[in-house]
Amino acid sequence: MSGLVKNGAVIADVWSRPADDAALPTDAPVVVSKARFLAEAGDLRGRNAPLGLSLRAGDTLDGLEGDLNRFALIALDFPAYTDGRAYSLARLLRERHGYTGDLRAEGDVLWDQIPLMKRCGFDEFAIRDDRVLNALVEGRIQDVPVHYQPAGREDVEIQPPGARPWLRLEPGA
């Protein structure tokens, strides 16, 4: 079993992902690749149904800057747990470009990476491993309350304590 988790609950994935050369449904949420969006941008900008974007490891945001707010979902791929490029893309999307839609982590999403993924701005997790899925839903994967640098989460106020300005504590920690 695998699943999609948002806000601590398993949710249905309503997004379809047709191949780049396949016809798109006109009235359903659809996720397209960066290459397809850039090739068909004129038509896709006029869509009434929700539009999502899938970015693979190595993709950049070049050419997408003016269209990011058109996407209700941006899915970032973690092809291996050792590949951290999606963390950087997530922070760029949230902090530099002000992206407010859903940000989904896909691929090799592991238990110990989820707290950092949340700090970088991810709010949906496509989980392949039942143990990770259950732990996330049951609240056993806790956020880390002590940080040495700020991150893209706007829902947490991080305050530097007294004599150690590099150490930041979340309220209540």
N, C-alpha and C positions, 0 to 999 in steps of 0.2 A: 504494500500500500504506500502511496505517496500522496502528498496533498499540498494545497496552497493555504498558507496561514497569514492572516492579517488581524491585528489587534488581539492576538491570543486565541483566535478561533479559526477553525478550518472553514474556508469559503469555497464556493463553486467558481471554477475558472470559466467565465463567460466569453473569453476572447478566443477567436479562431485565428489560425496562423497558416493561411494558404501559401503555397510555394510562390516564388517571385514571378513565375510565368502563368500562374493560375488566376482565374477570374475572382474578383472580390465580391463578397455578399454586399448588397447595397444597404441593408437595414440592420446589420449586426455588428457588434464590436469586432474589430480586426486589428491584428498586429502585423506590421510590415517591417522588412529589413531597411536599413539605411539606404542601401543601393536602390531598392524599389522606390522608396519615398523620393529620393533625389531624381530618379528617372521619370516619375509620374507625379511630381509635386503639384503641377497645375490642377490635375483631376482630384488628387487626394485632399488638397486644401479646400475644395468645395464639398467634401463629404458631410452629410448630416449625421451619420452614425458615428459613434466614438471611434477614434483612431489611436492606435498604440504603435510604439516603435521598439524594435529589438536591436540592441547593440551588442556585437560580439567583442570578445577580447581583441584589442588592437584597433577597434573603431575609434574615431575621434568625433568631436562635435562640429568639425569644420563643415560649413554649408548648411547646418541645421539651426544656427543661433537664432534666426528670426522666426523660426517655426516651432520652437520647443513648447510653447504654451498651447499649441494645437493638439498635443498628445495627452490623452487622459491617463496613459500608462507608458512608462518607459521601462523595459526589461533589460537588465544588464547580466551578461553571462560570466560565470566563474567556471572556466573550462577545467581547472584543477585547483585544489586548495592552495597551491603555492603561487597562483597567479592573482596578484592584487590590483591589476589595472582597473577593475570595476569599482574599487573603493575610490580611486582618484576621480573617475568619471562621476560617481555619485556626489562627491563633494563639489565638483565643478558645477554640476546641475543645480544643486541646492543653493550653494553659496554665491557663485559668480553669476549664474543665469537666473536665479530666483524661481526655479521650477517648483511648482506646488502640487503637481499631479502625483499619482501613485508611482512609486519606484520599487521595482521587483527584482530580487536577487534570484537568479536561476543557475542551474548547473551543480557544481560541487559545493553545496551550502552545508557547512558542518557546524556542529554544536558550539564549539569554542569561537567561531567567527561571528556568530549572530550578534553579540553585544557590540562589536565594532561596526558591523553592518548597520545596526540601528543608529549608532552615533554618526555615521556618515550620511544618514538620511533615508535608508531603505525602510519601507513600511510593509512590504509583502515579501514572503519567502516561499519559493517553490522547493519543497523538501522531498527528497527521495528516500531517506532512511526513516523507517518507522520509529526508531528510538528517538531521533532528533525531533520528529513531528510530535510525538507524545510529550516529550520534555518541554517543548515550546508551548504547546496548548495547556499543559498542566502548570505552567509558570515556573518550571525548574531551571530555566535559563535566565539568570539574573543579569541586569545591567551592572556595569562596574561603576561604583559611585565616586572613585578617586581618579582624576585624570591629570596628566602633565601638560596637556595643551587643549585648547578649545576645539570644538567640532561643529558640524553643521546642524545640530539639533536645536531648533528654536524653542522647543517646549520645556527645556531645562535651563535654568539660570545657573551658570557656573561662576563661582566667586573665588578669587584668590585669597587664601588665608594669610594673615599677618606677615611673618618674617620670611616665608617661602613663597614668593610670587609665582614660581613655576608650578606649584602644586595647586590644583583646583579641586574644589569639593562641590558636589551637588548638594542642594539644600537637604537637610535631614541626615546627611552622612556623618 
